[in-house]
Amino acid sequence: MDERKPAGVPGAKQAGEAASRWAWVERTVWTERMLEALERGVKGGKWFSLIDKVSRRTTLEAAWKQVRANKGSAGTDHQGIGEFEVRKDEELGRLEEELSQGRYKPRPIRRVYIDKPGSREKRPLGIPCVRDRVVQSALRLVIEPIFEARFAENSYGFRPRRGCKDALRRVDQAIKEGYRYVVDADIRAYFDNIDHERLMADVRESIADGRVLALIEAFLKQDVLEAMKAWTPESGTPQGAVISPLLANLYLNGLDHAMAKAGYLMIRYADDFVVLCRSRKEAEQALELVGHQVDQRGLSLHPEKTHVVDLEEAGAGFDFLGYHFTRTKHWPRKKSLKKLKDAIRQKTRRTNGASLQRIITDVNRSLRGWMEYFKHSPRWTFPRLDSWVRRRLRSILRKRSGRKGISRGRDHNRWPNVFFERHGLYSLVAAHRAMLQSSEG
């Protein structure tokens, strides 16, 4: 097999469809013959001889480009993206040698805590060293297509050419098709409770290269450095590691297929999923099967956050990927609104010494990003938010003019809406109106 030849399945219609389906793969890794094998299946269903593809210099170069584009902080070795880039050839050469000779060992992960949107809780985040992010990216370039060939149709999280909006559209479509009962489930602390032995058993179903298996296991058991103390995790995949989303998807792949085989419509995005049903009996049976499947994987459903929703009941609804769904509409859930407001509050403190123009530019970034995701919400979603943002800005101007307290009284006359429009403040109402006019045209 000439593995130096770039992939590009030729000619025939079937081959052309395969080429389109796998167009996202790294072509310096996945050759034409490898893609053909991926389509028809390999002997015994397992892939051998993969470590040479991970350690290959062209794979490491492609992986480095991804790591550099994603930026990120330094790990426990204090080497940032810039420092690595200065010595890139030397660093990649060392990684190539260590991987090919079986001497590579990942360094400890730096544990930090970030705010959890809409909650006072903190979310743990693991930051691997740059060199380890390069190796994990190279590993993902090699093994991701192997698992992608096995993943279920209704799994959308952290997968090529799929995303939140695809999952949301499918849920919306199902409700319009008459699915009235929803199993709204929540797996307790999913990423922290993934069983390493079960996960490696799932990996071994497709991969038989001992050194690749050892590499994956090394990343699962990578030491964590927190408050100057190192410890080794016995379960879970570190949130923040490049390889974690792929492995986390693989761990729930059996659940996806079990639900589909039983005839249930389950829509999953990472550990967030719903099962849409046509009757309460079907929903209760689906919930029972979900509980059984989750339990088999050493996981548990959160009892207070898992329930069956009847969309025909007055006021009934469920949250999924930032939206709140009812039988006829969907809009941003309360936590999504709170997350936006918290971000705007940070940028519009009355003590902010930046110019008004600079503050507005900063605020616009948050508003545009939020609007891009929630633009399909009902019309009434946006006016209140626009008004609230302007009030925050008027409070800044009020303080600068020597007045105390938040915006009130005649401030609306002093700084009318058109004043902020002239200063380029992004309007959610105007953006939504423009979107509707564009779609009508």
BAKE-220457 format. One record per residue (C-alpha): residue in one letter; x, z, y. Coordinates in steps of 0.05 Angstrom, whole numbers, plus 32768, in hexadecimal, padded with zeros to 4 digits. Each point is the difference from the previous one (the first is absolute). Layout:
# residues N
@migu A; x X; z Z; y Y
...
END
This chain:
# residues 441
@migu M; x 8000; z 8000; y 8000
@migu D; x 801D; z 7FEB; y 8043
@migu E; x 7FEE; z 803D; y 8029
@migu R; x 8023; z 7FE7; y 803E
@migu K; x 7FCC; z 7FCA; y 800B
@migu P; x 7FCA; z 8015; y 8032
@migu A; x 7FBB; z 8009; y 7FE5
@migu G; x 7FCC; z 7FCA; y 800D
@migu V; x 7FD2; z 7FF0; y 7FC7
@migu P; x 7FF9; z 7FB3; y 7FFF
@migu G; x 7FCB; z 7FCB; y 7FFC
@migu A; x 7FC3; z 800E; y 7FD7
@migu K; x 7FC2; z 8021; y 801E
@migu Q; x 8008; z 803E; y 7FD6
@migu A; x 8049; z 8006; y 8013
@migu G; x 7FEE; z 7FF4; y 8049
@migu E; x 7FCE; z 8039; y 7FFE
@migu A; x 8034; z 802D; y 7FE1
@migu A; x 8032; z 7FEE; y 8036
@migu S; x 7FCC; z 8012; y 8035
@migu R; x 7FEE; z 8041; y 7FDE
@migu W; x 8049; z 8016; y 7FFD
@migu A; x 8017; z 7FE3; y 8042
@migu W; x 800F; z 8045; y 801B
@migu V; x 8036; z 8011; y 7FCD
@migu E; x 804A; z 8000; y 8012
@migu R; x 8018; z 7FBB; y 7FEC
@migu T; x 8048; z 8014; y 7FF6
@migu V; x 7FE8; z 802F; y 7FC8
@migu W; x 7FC3; z 7FDD; y 7FE2
@migu T; x 8014; z 7FBC; y 7FE7
@migu E; x 7FD3; z 7FC8; y 7FE9
@migu R; x 8007; z 8013; y 7FB7
@migu M; x 7FF5; z 804A; y 800D
@migu L; x 7FBF; z 7FF0; y 8025
@migu E; x 7FE9; z 7FD5; y 7FC6
@migu A; x 800F; z 803A; y 7FD1
@migu L; x 7FDA; z 802F; y 802E
@migu E; x 7FC4; z 7FD1; y 7FFB
@migu R; x 7FFF; z 7FF7; y 7FB5
@migu G; x 801B; z 8045; y 7FED
@migu V; x 8042; z 8012; y 7FE2
@migu K; x 800D; z 800F; y 7FB6
@migu G; x 7FE9; z 8045; y 7FEF
@migu G; x 7FE5; z 8009; y 8046
@migu K; x 8041; z 801F; y 8018
@migu W; x 8037; z 7FE9; y 802F
@migu F; x 8049; z 8009; y 7FEE
@migu S; x 8041; z 7FF4; y 8027
@migu L; x 7FE8; z 8011; y 8046
@migu I; x 8039; z 802C; y 801A
@migu D; x 802C; z 7FC4; y 800E
@migu K; x 7FC9; z 7FE6; y 802E
@migu V; x 7FFC; z 8043; y 8025
@migu S; x 804B; z 8005; y 8009
@migu R; x 8009; z 7FB6; y 8014
@migu R; x 801D; z 7FF9; y 8046
@migu T; x 7FC9; z 7FD0; y 8016
@migu T; x 7FCB; z 8032; y 7FEC
@migu L; x 8023; z 8038; y 8025
@migu E; x 8006; z 7FD4; y 803E
@migu A; x 7FB5; z 7FF1; y 7FFE
@migu A; x 7FF2; z 804A; y 7FF6
@migu W; x 802C; z 8013; y 803B
@migu K; x 7FDA; z 7FD0; y 802D
@migu Q; x 7FBF; z 8024; y 7FEE
@migu V; x 801E; z 8045; y 800C
@migu R; x 801C; z 7FEA; y 8043
@migu A; x 7FBD; z 7FE3; y 8016
@migu N; x 7FDC; z 8040; y 7FED
@migu K; x 8032; z 802A; y 8028
@migu G; x 7FF6; z 804A; y 7FF1
@migu S; x 802B; z 803E; y 8007
@migu A; x 8041; z 8014; y 7FE0
@migu G; x 7FFE; z 8027; y 7FBF
@migu T; x 8029; z 803C; y 7FE9
@migu D; x 8042; z 7FDA; y 8009
@migu H; x 7FF0; z 7FF7; y 804B
@migu Q; x 800D; z 7FB5; y 7FFB
@migu G; x 7FCE; z 7FD8; y 8029
@migu I; x 7FEE; z 7FB7; y 7FFE
@migu G; x 8033; z 7FEF; y 8036
@migu E; x 8039; z 8023; y 7FDD
@migu F; x 7FEF; z 7FDE; y 7FBE
@migu E; x 7FFD; z 7FBC; y 8021
@migu V; x 8046; z 8007; y 801D
@migu R; x 801B; z 8009; y 7FBA
@migu K; x 7FCB; z 7FD6; y 7FDD
@migu D; x 802E; z 7FD4; y 7FD6
@migu E; x 8028; z 803C; y 7FE8
@migu E; x 7FC1; z 8029; y 7FF2
@migu L; x 7FDC; z 7FC9; y 7FDA
@migu G; x 803F; z 7FF1; y 7FD9
@migu R; x 8005; z 8049; y 7FEB
@migu L; x 7FB7; z 8001; y 7FEB
@migu E; x 8009; z 7FC0; y 7FD8
@migu E; x 803B; z 801E; y 7FDB
@migu E; x 7FDF; z 8044; y 7FF3
@migu L; x 7FC0; z 7FE0; y 7FE6
@migu S; x 8021; z 7FCD; y 7FD4
@migu Q; x 802E; z 8036; y 7FE2
@migu G; x 7FC9; z 8034; y 7FF8
@migu R; x 8022; z 8030; y 8031
@migu Y; x 7FCB; z 8000; y 8036
@migu K; x 7FDF; z 8043; y 8010
@migu P; x 7FCD; z 800B; y 8037
@migu R; x 800F; z 8034; y 8035
@migu P; x 7FCF; z 8039; y 8012
@migu I; x 7FC2; z 7FEF; y 8028
@migu R; x 7FF6; z 8021; y 8044
@migu R; x 7FBD; z 8023; y 8002
@migu V; x 7FDA; z 8001; y 8043
@migu Y; x 7FB8; z 8010; y 8011
@migu I; x 7FD3; z 7FD5; y 802B
@migu D; x 7FBB; z 800C; y 801D
@migu K; x 7FC5; z 7FF0; y 7FD3
@migu P; x 7FCD; z 7FD8; y 8028
@migu G; x 7FC1; z 8027; y 800E
@migu S; x 801C; z 8040; y 7FE3
@migu R; x 802C; z 803B; y 8011
@migu E; x 8025; z 7FF6; y 7FBF
@migu K; x 8044; z 7FDE; y 7FFB
@migu R; x 8011; z 7FC8; y 7FD0
@migu P; x 8044; z 8002; y 7FDC
@migu L; x 802A; z 7FC2; y 8009
@migu G; x 803F; z 7FF0; y 7FDA
@migu I; x 8036; z 7FD8; y 8024
@migu P; x 8033; z 7FE0; y 7FD1
@migu C; x 8044; z 7FEB; y 8018
@migu V; x 8007; z 7FB8; y 8018
@migu R; x 8029; z 7FED; y 7FC3
@migu D; x 7FCA; z 801B; y 7FD2
@migu R; x 7FCA; z 7FDB; y 8026
@migu V; x 8027; z 7FC0; y 7FF5
@migu V; x 8005; z 800D; y 7FB5
@migu Q; x 7FB6; z 8012; y 7FFB
@migu S; x 7FEE; z 7FC1; y 8027
@migu A; x 802B; z 7FD6; y 7FD1
@migu L; x 7FDF; z 8022; y 7FC4
@migu R; x 7FBB; z 7FF1; y 801C
@migu L; x 8011; z 7FB7; y 800C
@migu V; x 8010; z 7FFA; y 7FB6
@migu I; x 7FC9; z 8029; y 7FDF
@migu E; x 7FC4; z 7FFA; y 802F
@migu P; x 7FE9; z 7FBB; y 7FE6
@migu I; x 8002; z 801C; y 7FB8
@migu F; x 7FCE; z 8036; y 8012
@migu E; x 7FD8; z 7FD4; y 802E
@migu A; x 7FF0; z 7FD4; y 7FC4
@migu R; x 7FDE; z 803D; y 7FE1
@migu F; x 7FDD; z 801E; y 803C
@migu A; x 7FB4; z 7FFE; y 8005
@migu E; x 7FD9; z 7FD3; y 8030
@migu N; x 7FDF; z 8038; y 8026
@migu S; x 8040; z 8026; y 8010
@migu Y; x 8015; z 7FF2; y 8048
@migu G; x 8033; z 8034; y 8017
@migu F; x 8049; z 7FEE; y 800E
@migu R; x 7FFB; z 7FBD; y 7FDC
@migu P; x 8018; z 7FBB; y 8018
@migu R; x 7FCD; z 7FD8; y 8027
@migu R; x 7FCD; z 8039; y 7FFD
@migu G; x 7FEE; z 8038; y 802E
@migu C; x 7FCD; z 8031; y 801C
@migu K; x 7FD3; z 7FCB; y 801D
@migu D; x 7FFA; z 7FDC; y 7FBD
@migu A; x 7FE9; z 8041; y 7FE0
@migu L; x 7FD0; z 800F; y 8039
@migu R; x 7FE1; z 7FBA; y 7FFB
@migu R; x 7FF5; z 8009; y 7FB6
@migu V; x 7FDD; z 8042; y 800A
@migu D; x 7FD5; z 7FE3; y 8038
@migu Q; x 7FEF; z 7FC4; y 7FD4
@migu A; x 7FEC; z 802D; y 7FC5
@migu I; x 7FD0; z 8029; y 802C
@migu K; x 7FE0; z 7FBF; y 8018
@migu E; x 7FF9; z 7FEA; y 7FB8
@migu G; x 7FD5; z 803D; y 7FF1
@migu Y; x 8030; z 8036; y 7FE8
@migu R; x 7FDE; z 803E; y 801A
@migu Y; x 8024; z 8039; y 7FDD
@migu V; x 8049; z 8011; y 800E
@migu V; x 8030; z 802D; y 7FDA
@migu D; x 802B; z 801A; y 8039
@migu A; x 803C; z 801E; y 7FDC
@migu D; x 803F; z 8024; y 8017
@migu I; x 803D; z 800D; y 7FD4
@migu R; x 8020; z 8043; y 8011
@migu A; x 8047; z 7FF8; y 801B
@migu Y; x 800A; z 7FBF; y 7FDB
@migu F; x 8047; z 7FED; y 8014
@migu D; x 8019; z 8046; y 7FF1
@migu N; x 7FE2; z 8004; y 7FBA
@migu I; x 8014; z 7FBF; y 7FDF
@migu D; x 801C; z 8012; y 7FBC
@migu H; x 8045; z 7FE1; y 7FF8
@migu E; x 7FFC; z 7FF8; y 7FB4
@migu R; x 7FBC; z 7FDE; y 8002
@migu L; x 8018; z 7FD3; y 8039
@migu M; x 803F; z 7FEC; y 7FDB
@migu A; x 7FD6; z 7FF1; y 7FC3
@migu D; x 7FD7; z 7FD0; y 802C
@migu V; x 8041; z 7FE0; y 8019
@migu R; x 801A; z 7FF7; y 7FB9
@migu E; x 7FC3; z 7FD8; y 7FEC
@migu S; x 801D; z 7FC7; y 802A
@migu I; x 804A; z 800E; y 8008
@migu A; x 8033; z 800B; y 7FC9
@migu D; x 8041; z 7FFD; y 8028
@migu G; x 801E; z 8045; y 7FF5
@migu R; x 8029; z 8001; y 8041
@migu V; x 7FC4; z 7FEC; y 802A
@migu L; x 7FD7; z 8036; y 7FDF
@migu A; x 8037; z 8033; y 800E
@migu L; x 8002; z 7FE9; y 8048
@migu I; x 7FB5; z 800A; y 800A
@migu E; x 8005; z 8044; y 7FDF
@migu A; x 803B; z 8013; y 802D
@migu F; x 7FD5; z 7FF1; y 803D
@migu L; x 7FC6; z 802A; y 7FE5
@migu K; x 802F; z 803B; y 7FF5
@migu Q; x 8027; z 7FF6; y 8040
@migu D; x 8014; z 8043; y 801F
@migu V; x 7FDA; z 8014; y 803F
@migu L; x 8025; z 8023; y 8039
@migu E; x 7FD2; z 802E; y 8028
@migu A; x 8016; z 8037; y 8030
@migu M; x 8048; z 7FFA; y 7FE5
@migu K; x 7FE8; z 800D; y 7FB9
@migu A; x 8000; z 7FCA; y 7FC9
@migu W; x 7FCD; z 7FFD; y 7FC8
@migu T; x 7FED; z 7FCE; y 7FCA
@migu P; x 7FB6; z 7FEA; y 7FFC
@migu E; x 7FE0; z 8006; y 7FBB
@migu S; x 7FC5; z 7FD4; y 8012
@migu G; x 7FE8; z 7FD0; y 8036
@migu T; x 801D; z 7FC6; y 8025
@migu P; x 801F; z 800E; y 8045
@migu Q; x 7FD5; z 7FE5; y 8039
@migu G; x 802F; z 7FD7; y 802B
@migu A; x 8028; z 7FE2; y 7FC7
@migu V; x 7FFE; z 7FB4; y 7FFB
@migu I; x 7FEF; z 7FFF; y 7FB6
@migu S; x 7FCA; z 8036; y 8003
@migu P; x 7FC2; z 7FD6; y 8011
@migu L; x 800E; z 7FCF; y 7FC7
@migu L; x 8008; z 8039; y 7FCD
@migu A; x 7FC4; z 8025; y 801B
@migu N; x 7FD6; z 7FC0; y 7FF7
@migu L; x 8019; z 7FF8; y 7FBA
@migu Y; x 7FEC; z 8047; y 7FEE
@migu L; x 7FB7; z 7FF2; y 8011
@migu N; x 7FFF; z 7FBA; y 7FE3
@migu G; x 7FE4; z 801B; y 7FBE
@migu L; x 7FC7; z 8020; y 8027
@migu D; x 7FF1; z 7FBD; y 8023
@migu H; x 7FFC; z 7FDA; y 7FBE
@migu A; x 7FD8; z 8037; y 7FDC
@migu M; x 7FCC; z 7FFF; y 8037
@migu A; x 7FFD; z 7FB4; y 8001
@migu K; x 7FFB; z 7FFD; y 7FB4
@migu A; x 7FC5; z 8030; y 8002
@migu G; x 7FDE; z 7FD2; y 8032
@migu Y; x 8008; z 802B; y 803F
@migu L; x 8012; z 7FE4; y 8045
@migu M; x 8038; z 802D; y 8018
@migu I; x 8025; z 7FEE; y 8041
@migu R; x 8043; z 8023; y 8006
@migu Y; x 8034; z 8004; y 8037
@migu A; x 803A; z 802B; y 7FE7
@migu D; x 7FE0; z 8044; y 7FEF
@migu D; x 7FC2; z 7FF3; y 802A
@migu F; x 7FC7; z 7FE0; y 7FD8
@migu V; x 7FB5; z 7FFA; y 7FFA
@migu V; x 7FD4; z 7FE9; y 7FC6
@migu L; x 7FC2; z 7FD9; y 8014
@migu C; x 7FC3; z 8002; y 7FD2
@migu R; x 7FB8; z 7FE9; y 7FFE
@migu S; x 7FE0; z 803F; y 7FE5
@migu R; x 800C; z 804B; y 8001
@migu K; x 8007; z 8002; y 7FB5
@migu E; x 8036; z 7FCA; y 8003
@migu A; x 8024; z 8027; y 8038
@migu E; x 7FFE; z 8041; y 7FD9
@migu Q; x 801C; z 7FDD; y 7FC3
@migu A; x 8036; z 7FDF; y 802B
@migu L; x 8013; z 8044; y 801D
@migu E; x 8006; z 801D; y 7FBA
@migu L; x 802E; z 7FC7; y 7FEA
@migu V; x 802A; z 8006; y 8040
@migu G; x 8009; z 804A; y 7FF2
@migu H; x 8014; z 7FF3; y 7FB8
@migu Q; x 8032; z 7FCA; y 8013
@migu V; x 801F; z 8029; y 8038
@migu D; x 8006; z 803C; y 7FD2
@migu Q; x 8024; z 7FD6; y 7FCC
@migu R; x 8035; z 7FF2; y 8035
@migu G; x 800B; z 8049; y 800F
@migu L; x 7FDA; z 7FFB; y 8042
@migu S; x 7FC0; z 8021; y 801A
@migu L; x 7FC7; z 7FED; y 802E
@migu H; x 7FF5; z 802B; y 803D
@migu P; x 7FBD; z 8022; y 7FF1
@migu E; x 7FEB; z 8008; y 8049
@migu K; x 8013; z 7FB8; y 8013
@migu T; x 7FE4; z 7FDC; y 7FC3
@migu H; x 7FB5; z 7FF1; y 7FFC
@migu V; x 7FCB; z 7FCA; y 7FF6
@migu V; x 7FE1; z 7FE3; y 803F
@migu D; x 7FBB; z 7FE1; y 8001
@migu L; x 8001; z 7FCF; y 803B
@migu E; x 7FB4; z 7FFD; y 8000
@migu E; x 7FFC; z 8049; y 8017
@migu A; x 7FF8; z 800B; y 804B
@migu G; x 8044; z 800C; y 8021
@migu A; x 8027; z 7FF4; y 7FC0
@migu G; x 8044; z 7FE0; y 8003
@migu F; x 8048; z 8003; y 7FE9
@migu D; x 8046; z 7FF8; y 801D
@migu F; x 8031; z 7FCC; y 7FE8
@migu L; x 8041; z 7FE8; y 8020
@migu G; x 7FF0; z 801A; y 8045
@migu Y; x 7FB8; z 7FE8; y 8003
@migu H; x 7FBE; z 8024; y 7FF4
@migu F; x 7FD0; z 7FD5; y 7FD7
@migu T; x 7FB4; z 8005; y 7FFF
@migu R; x 7FCF; z 7FD1; y 7FDE
@migu T; x 7FFC; z 7FD1; y 803D
@migu K; x 803D; z 800E; y 802C
@migu H; x 8047; z 801A; y 8002
@migu W; x 8027; z 801E; y 8039
@migu P; x 8040; z 8029; y 800B
@migu R; x 7FFC; z 8043; y 7FDE
@migu K; x 800A; z 8040; y 8028
@migu K; x 8049; z 8008; y 7FEA
@migu S; x 800F; z 7FB9; y 8017
@migu L; x 7FE4; z 800F; y 8045
@migu K; x 8026; z 8041; y 8003
@migu K; x 8041; z 7FDE; y 7FED
@migu L; x 7FF8; z 7FCE; y 8039
@migu K; x 7FED; z 8036; y 8032
@migu D; x 803B; z 802C; y 7FEB
@migu A; x 802F; z 7FC5; y 800C
@migu I; x 7FE2; z 7FF1; y 8044
@migu R; x 8003; z 804A; y 8014
@migu Q; x 804A; z 8001; y 7FF2
@migu K; x 800A; z 7FC5; y 802F
@migu T; x 7FD1; z 8017; y 8038
@migu R; x 8013; z 8048; y 800D
@migu R; x 7FF6; z 8011; y 804A
@migu T; x 8049; z 8015; y 8003
@migu N; x 8017; z 7FBA; y 7FEB
@migu G; x 8032; z 7FEB; y 8035
@migu A; x 8001; z 7FB6; y 7FEF
@migu S; x 7FE1; z 7FCC; y 802E
@migu L; x 7FB7; z 7FF0; y 7FF5
@migu Q; x 8013; z 7FBA; y 7FEB
@migu R; x 8030; z 801A; y 7FCB
@migu I; x 7FCC; z 8031; y 7FE5
@migu I; x 7FCB; z 7FC9; y 7FFC
@migu T; x 8031; z 7FD3; y 7FDB
@migu D; x 800D; z 8037; y 7FCE
@migu V; x 7FB6; z 8010; y 7FF8
@migu N; x 7FF1; z 7FB6; y 7FF5
@migu R; x 802C; z 7FFF; y 7FC2
@migu S; x 7FD6; z 8035; y 7FDF
@migu L; x 7FBE; z 7FDF; y 8015
@migu R; x 8013; z 7FBB; y 7FE8
@migu G; x 8018; z 8018; y 7FBC
@migu W; x 7FC1; z 802A; y 7FF7
@migu M; x 7FD2; z 7FC7; y 8015
@migu E; x 8021; z 7FCF; y 7FD1
@migu Y; x 7FEC; z 802C; y 7FC5
@migu F; x 7FBB; z 8017; y 8019
@migu K; x 7FE9; z 7FC2; y 8024
@migu H; x 7FC7; z 7FF5; y 7FCF
@migu S; x 7FDE; z 8041; y 8014
@migu P; x 7FBC; z 8000; y 8023
@migu R; x 7FFE; z 7FF1; y 804A
@migu W; x 7FEF; z 8048; y 8013
@migu T; x 8043; z 8018; y 7FE4
@migu F; x 802A; z 7FE9; y 803C
@migu P; x 7FE1; z 8013; y 8044
@migu R; x 8008; z 804B; y 7FF6
@migu L; x 8049; z 7FF8; y 7FED
@migu D; x 800F; z 7FD3; y 803C
@migu S; x 7FDF; z 8034; y 802D
@migu W; x 8027; z 8039; y 7FE1
@migu V; x 8043; z 7FDB; y 800A
@migu R; x 7FF0; z 7FF2; y 8049
@migu R; x 7FEE; z 8049; y 800A
@migu R; x 8044; z 8015; y 7FE4
@migu L; x 8023; z 7FD1; y 8031
@migu R; x 7FD5; z 8018; y 803B
@migu S; x 8015; z 8047; y 7FEF
@migu I; x 8049; z 7FEC; y 8009
@migu L; x 7FF1; z 7FDE; y 8042
@migu R; x 7FD7; z 803D; y 8016
@migu K; x 803B; z 802E; y 7FF4
@migu R; x 802F; z 7FD2; y 8025
@migu S; x 7FD2; z 8001; y 803C
@migu G; x 8004; z 804C; y 8003
@migu R; x 7FBD; z 8010; y 7FDE
@migu K; x 7FF9; z 8031; y 7FC7
@migu G; x 7FDC; z 7FF8; y 7FBE
@migu I; x 7FE9; z 7FC4; y 7FD8
@migu S; x 7FDE; z 7FC3; y 801D
@migu R; x 7FBB; z 800C; y 801D
@migu G; x 7FD4; z 7FF5; y 803D
@migu R; x 8015; z 7FC8; y 802D
@migu D; x 803D; z 7FED; y 7FD7
@migu H; x 7FD8; z 7FC7; y 7FE3
@migu N; x 7FF7; z 7FE4; y 8047
@migu R; x 8049; z 800C; y 8013
@migu W; x 8019; z 7FDC; y 7FC2
@migu P; x 7FC6; z 7FD4; y 7FE6
@migu N; x 8003; z 7FDA; y 7FBF
@migu V; x 8017; z 7FC1; y 8023
@migu F; x 803D; z 8026; y 8019
@migu F; x 8018; z 8009; y 7FB8
@migu E; x 7FED; z 7FB9; y 7FEE
@migu R; x 802D; z 7FE7; y 8038
@migu H; x 8039; z 802C; y 7FE4
@migu G; x 7FF8; z 7FDE; y 7FBC
@migu L; x 7FDF; z 8038; y 7FD8
@migu Y; x 7FE9; z 7FE5; y 7FBD
@migu S; x 7FB5; z 8003; y 7FF9
@migu L; x 7FE3; z 8009; y 7FBA
@migu V; x 7FBC; z 7FE8; y 8019
@migu A; x 801D; z 7FC0; y 801E
@migu A; x 802A; z 7FF3; y 7FC1
@migu H; x 7FC3; z 8009; y 7FD3
@migu R; x 7FD6; z 7FD3; y 802D
@migu A; x 8036; z 7FCA; y 7FFE
@migu M; x 8003; z 8005; y 7FB4
@migu L; x 7FB5; z 7FF6; y 7FF9
@migu Q; x 8000; z 7FC5; y 802F
@migu S; x 8039; z 7FE1; y 7FD9
@migu S; x 7FDC; z 8008; y 7FBE
@migu E; x 7FBF; z 7FE3; y 801D
@migu G; x 8027; z 7FC5; y 801B
END
